Amino acid sequence: MVVTVRLISRAKKNEVKEISPGNLKVYVTKPPLKNEANEATIEILANHFGIKKTNLRIIKGRHSHNKLIELSH
């Protein structure tokens, strides 16, 4: 399964909002430096979907606010 994510870094709290099926807006408190925001995004999504972090992979948008993330079980 692939989801589209709009990442908002340096937010006040970590949160996931579903905009539409397959489209999420993820708020992380980490800055977009040294891959910290991407790592936080993977961790938050793993908790949101109830899967391991290793089952999530950024396919596209590693250096962008818009990302495609693959979930595998």
Secondary structure, DSSP 8 states (H G I E B T S, - for coil): -EEEEEEE-S-SS-EEEEEETTEEEEE-SS-SSTTHHHHHHHHHHHHHHT--GGGEEEEE-TTSSEEEEEE--
